[in-house]
């Protein structure tokens, strides 16, 4: 599946997107797999309360299932101004 990173998440990981092979059933399991990859992922996903996730461009939760999902995007909360 395609995994996209935005704002400071992208800066910490160092890439805007990548294709990830995963056996994760939920977003949280995917996060755990990513954290285990390298230190830069562990740092980026250290505090998931500071992150939002979208599945196939729809805002979702970290306990959401990944079955059938083609794109996961991680980004900080949006603020208005």
Backbone as CSV, one residue per row, in Angstrom:
resi,resn,N_x,N_y,N_z,CA_x,CA_y,CA_z,C_x,C_y,C_z
1,UNK,0.832,-1.168,0.000,0.000,0.000,0.000,0.883,1.238,0.000
2,UNK,0.332,2.333,-0.476,1.055,3.598,-0.457,0.897,4.240,0.915
3,UNK,2.004,4.703,1.482,1.972,5.414,2.745,2.544,6.805,2.491
4,UNK,1.765,7.818,2.850,2.148,9.211,2.629,2.402,9.891,3.960
5,UNK,3.388,10.783,3.961,3.756,11.527,5.163,3.723,13.017,4.833
6,UNK,3.134,13.808,5.739,3.013,15.239,5.502,3.612,16.033,6.644
7,UNK,4.020,17.265,6.334,4.540,18.246,7.298,5.727,17.667,8.077
8,UNK,5.730,17.825,9.412,6.890,17.390,10.195,7.060,15.877,10.197
9,UNK,6.013,15.127,9.913,6.152,13.669,9.819,7.082,13.342,8.646
10,UNK,6.846,13.994,7.511,7.696,13.807,6.331,9.129,14.240,6.628
11,UNK,9.273,15.348,7.325,10.620,15.842,7.646,11.391,14.849,8.509
12,UNK,10.738,14.254,9.476,11.415,13.306,10.367,11.750,11.994,9.671
13,UNK,10.859,11.539,8.812,11.104,10.268,8.123,12.023,10.459,6.916
14,UNK,11.912,11.605,6.261,12.826,11.912,5.169,12.310,11.601,3.773
15,UNK,11.090,11.100,3.667,10.486,10.837,2.355,9.014,11.256,2.404
16,UNK,8.465,11.706,1.273,7.056,12.096,1.269,6.084,10.922,1.135
17,UNK,6.562,9.822,0.539,5.695,8.653,0.346,6.559,7.436,0.090
18,UNK,5.974,6.271,0.345,6.662,5.025,0.036,5.619,3.914,-0.095
19,UNK,6.017,2.860,-0.769,5.165,1.676,-0.877,5.594,0.722,0.227
20,UNK,4.627,0.291,1.035,4.917,-0.546,2.195,4.200,-1.879,2.052
21,UNK,4.959,-2.949,2.196,4.371,-4.293,2.281,4.101,-4.538,3.752
22,UNK,2.867,-4.864,4.081,2.523,-5.019,5.492,1.556,-6.170,5.708
23,UNK,1.640,-6.734,6.884,0.661,-7.744,7.300,-0.249,-7.160,8.372
24,UNK,-0.142,-5.856,8.609,-0.924,-5.189,9.643,-2.418,-5.242,9.324
25,UNK,-3.197,-5.492,10.363,-4.656,-5.533,10.212,-5.294,-4.176,10.498
26,UNK,-4.600,-3.344,11.284,-5.124,-2.024,11.647,-4.055,-0.959,11.426
27,UNK,-4.469,0.280,11.480,-3.516,1.377,11.352,-2.476,1.303,12.468
28,UNK,-2.914,1.024,13.693,-1.976,0.960,14.818,-0.936,-0.129,14.611
29,UNK,-1.333,-1.268,14.070,-0.355,-2.324,13.777,0.641,-1.860,12.717
30,UNK,0.174,-1.097,11.737,1.079,-0.526,10.731,2.063,0.431,11.394
31,UNK,1.564,1.264,12.293,2.443,2.190,13.023,3.512,1.415,13.789
32,UNK,3.120,0.332,14.448,4.092,-0.486,15.187,5.151,-1.072,14.247
33,UNK,4.736,-1.535,13.078,5.697,-2.055,12.089,6.657,-0.961,11.640
34,UNK,6.125,0.228,11.389,6.969,1.337,10.944,7.938,1.756,12.043
35,UNK,7.453,1.851,13.287,8.331,2.213,14.413,9.517,1.266,14.526
36,UNK,9.290,-0.009,14.247,10.337,-1.018,14.395,11.372,-0.962,13.264
37,UNK,11.070,-0.256,12.192,11.980,-0.200,11.038,13.307,0.462,11.366
38,UNK,13.231,1.718,11.798,14.423,2.536,12.030,14.095,3.602,13.058
39,UNK,15.126,4.211,13.596,14.959,5.268,14.601,14.125,6.439,14.064
40,UNK,14.314,6.808,12.810,13.570,7.959,12.282,12.066,7.720,12.304
41,UNK,11.641,6.491,12.085,10.212,6.162,12.169,9.762,6.170,13.626
42,UNK,10.586,5.626,14.510,10.252,5.611,15.935,10.042,7.035,16.450
43,UNK,10.888,7.951,16.011,10.763,9.349,16.422,9.494,9.961,15.842
44,UNK,9.235,9.730,14.576,8.058,10.314,13.923,6.746,9.828,14.538
45,UNK,6.720,8.560,14.960,5.499,7.978,15.506,5.537,7.826,17.026
46,UNK,6.424,8.576,17.673,6.578,8.479,19.118,5.283,8.830,19.862
47,UNK,4.615,9.887,19.422,3.394,10.349,20.091,2.257,10.407,19.072
48,UNK,1.510,9.326,18.959,0.460,9.309,17.931,-0.709,10.233,18.273
49,UNK,-0.788,10.722,19.517,-1.830,11.695,19.835,-1.599,13.006,19.087
50,UNK,-0.375,13.192,18.573,-0.039,14.385,17.802,-0.215,14.154,16.302
51,UNK,-0.834,13.029,15.931,-1.007,12.686,14.524,-2.456,12.422,14.176
52,UNK,-2.757,12.593,12.905,-4.036,12.189,12.336,-3.722,11.222,11.209
53,UNK,-4.719,10.428,10.833,-4.525,9.457,9.752,-5.728,9.507,8.822
54,UNK,-5.458,9.330,7.545,-6.521,9.226,6.543,-6.306,7.937,5.764
55,UNK,-7.390,7.217,5.531,-7.361,5.990,4.735,-8.101,6.263,3.439
56,UNK,-7.392,6.093,2.320,-7.964,6.409,1.007,-8.639,7.777,1.021
57,UNK,-7.942,8.750,1.592,-8.311,10.164,1.633,-9.531,10.476,2.489
58,UNK,-9.835,9.592,3.449,-10.903,9.859,4.411,-10.333,9.784,5.816
59,UNK,-10.573,10.831,6.610,-10.086,10.874,7.981,-10.552,9.632,8.735
60,UNK,-9.654,9.043,9.493,-9.960,7.788,10.161,-9.332,7.769,11.550
61,UNK,-9.430,6.607,12.206,-8.865,6.409,13.536,-7.748,5.374,13.463
62,UNK,-6.923,5.330,14.504,-5.793,4.407,14.517,-6.202,2.952,14.737
63,UNK,-7.425,2.718,15.177,-7.891,1.336,15.331,-8.657,0.850,14.097
64,UNK,-8.680,1.652,13.041,-9.399,1.293,11.816,-8.716,0.134,11.096
65,UNK,-9.509,-0.746,10.496,-8.934,-1.863,9.735,-8.318,-1.389,8.427
66,UNK,-7.307,-2.106,7.973,-6.621,-1.769,6.723,-7.075,-2.623,5.530
67,UNK,-7.970,-3.563,5.748,-8.429,-4.440,4.665,-8.982,-3.604,3.516
68,UNK,-8.435,-3.796,2.321,-8.889,-3.104,1.132,-8.366,-1.687,0.962
69,UNK,-7.626,-1.178,1.934,-7.098,0.184,1.866,-5.901,0.224,0.922
70,UNK,-5.860,1.238,0.064,-4.741,1.389,-0.874,-3.779,2.495,-0.472
71,UNK,-4.272,3.469,0.322,-3.434,4.602,0.692,-3.671,4.995,2.145
72,UNK,-2.567,5.149,2.883,-2.609,5.626,4.270,-1.785,6.898,4.326
73,UNK,-2.358,7.952,4.906,-1.639,9.220,5.029,-1.561,9.624,6.497
74,UNK,-0.369,10.027,6.925,-0.150,10.493,8.287,0.204,11.971,8.251
75,UNK,-0.402,12.752,9.148,-0.179,14.192,9.165,-0.540,14.752,10.533
76,UNK,0.019,15.926,10.869,-0.354,16.558,12.139,-1.761,17.156,12.014
77,UNK,-2.409,17.422,13.157,-3.724,18.050,13.104,-3.672,19.388,12.368
78,UNK,-4.727,19.680,11.679,-4.811,20.940,10.940,-5.275,22.035,11.901
79,UNK,-4.746,23.232,11.685,-5.230,24.373,12.453,-5.685,25.448,11.483
80,UNK,-6.697,26.146,11.864,-7.227,27.214,11.004,-6.577,28.545,11.322
81,UNK,-6.848,29.488,10.474,-6.258,30.797,10.735,-6.812,31.825,9.826
